């Protein structure tokens, strides 16, 4: 009777994994910091004034040239003319004088007409004197007698028309504002209007005289308005900006004082290096590392293979992006060909999809720095979005790398996503669509998709074999009946092999019902009872009608043999370097269940027997897959022992076993919910109904007396 001891993981090992994970995340963050430092820290040059530039220098940052901006503002202020305020009082006064001249003439002529009715006679001299008596002193002193006589002698209709014309013209000129320095210009402007009017002869001359009298300076300097105009002009001046990527000096160009000032402003002169961008990059690296570490803890992936995988892939992806960035230019955007999708597809296959999505976002953010053309302060958002969409496409379309058609579909999906992303950038840029350029970029997108697929398929076996990581393809390989361990079970424990196959069928169906990994449960079920090969004759399914050896052993010894089989199996699996997930299920598939048969048998002899001695030491199932295998193992054994299984008996048995394990606390440490338990129970019953389906009994005949299913 053999007995194997399985070494147990302790708290120290878990703490060690925690620190190793923390160190791995720190290494990834620091590696990104080192690779990205040259992208945020601009190159500096040793340059002297009035020398010839040895190379073309681009501005690494966008910065405002305050000196040139101030000069433009000063020029704008100086260009502002002095502002004037037009006096409306003077305008109204001069218009009143014109109205007074014409209205007074009308009154004199009206009075003269009345005088004729009374047979009185008035001489022209008396008429003119009466006219002047009605006028203001300002008019008398500044308007000639000849002008007044002409107005007085003009017929009523023509005089009224002349009045309206002159008032309109004078008002227009005065409202525009007349300054002392343009007074004569305004008077000449009004005289030209009179010259080309319909009025002729003496009346035209009289109007010109009145215009010279009426037009006076009515606009005076306004310091407040001038200041406001200068402020507005200064505010309208656009700042002089040196944009990131602008040419500061071309190769062979003489470095003038102005160019030298621009170089100094852009911070590319020797001894001008700043540590501020590096601090920003360090903060970004720390934030990315924190989220990576937090997500890692959240997914409870504290195993060595996970952090080694992520460390290798992350350093590889960052290195590839850095190498491609050396050849990336504004004209030849090589980031379009970067196969970053390979990294996240490998993470999906080797770890899980959620973590792959998180890392896709991380790598995309890193890409905005690494593909910024080494221009400090610039983030290449286009590169980041392109890398993100390309990676998400790879994650979404990747299902099964062993299917060749599936591989082509994944590559095609990545390529189409790359093309549409490029089209988005082109259409949003308002640039003219260049078919040649678009074809070139599409070719780079095709290279990205092709390289991603090649790297994923090429590197996957190295991770699977080198780190013993469980993937779908590896699970399929482990499910091969010709696997040495499965053949060992078949040859040494044929009853256990049949039992394991049945448990595998039930477990896969139940896992698919609750959203767990059905393939993992199936493969783990194949190996879960390999520990029985240590003492196969002590398990009833392998006795083949032979005498039961437990009849000759005390209950405590029998219990010890039975209880050891999960740990013997885990030990054998570990010796064969099987994936940890399968080892864990083999070890946990009985949890801390009570070995009731031998416990009650021992209790008959010793009522004070301790129950703990007849319980599996655990641990309890930690995953959905382990919990489901635990249930299916018990269900298959119970149903197989029925003499005449019916649908009602099967459902009752399954429900009883599930409730027993639930009340015994066997699911306490697994993520199964009550809904999962219900769905699992339903799926197991449906599967068993398919296995133990009702049969049609055919009548015996002379030729065939057998029953067919």
RAUR-V844633 format. One line per field, one symbol per residue. psi: psi as a letter, one per 30 degrees, with the letter a starting at -180 (. if undefined). A space follows every 10 residues. Layout:
psi = ???
//
This chain:
psi = jlkkkjkkka eeeeeeeeee eeeeeeeeee eeeeefefff jlklkjklkg lkkflkklkf lkkkjeeeee eeeeeeeffk lkklkkjfee eeeeeeeeee eeeeeeeeee eeeeeefggk kkleeeeeee effflleeee ffkleeeeee eefkleeeee eeeeeeeeee eeeeffkklf fgeeeeeeee eeeeegafkl beeeeeeeee eeeejlkgkk kjeeeeeeee eeeeffkkkj kjlkfkkekl kfkkjleeee eeeeefhglk ggkkfeeeee eeeeeeeeee eeeeeeeefh ihleeefeee eeeeeeeeee eeeeffgkle ejifffgkhf feefeeeeef dleeeeeefe eeeeeeefef hgghjkgkki eeeeeeeeee eeeeeefkej ffjeeeeeee eeeeeeeeee eeeeeeeffg lkjjeeeeee eeeeeeeeee eeeeeeeefe eeeeeeghkk leeeeeeffk fgkeeeeeee eeieeeeeee eeeeeeeeee effggljeee eeeeeeffgf fffeiefgke fgfhflkjff fflleeeeee eeffeeeeee eeeeeghlke eeeeeeefff bhkkieefee eefeejfgkk effgkkfall kfleeeeeee eeeeeeeeef fkeikleeee eeeeeeeeee eeffgfgegl gkleeeeeee eeeeeeeeee ehlkkkjkkk lfejglkk.
//
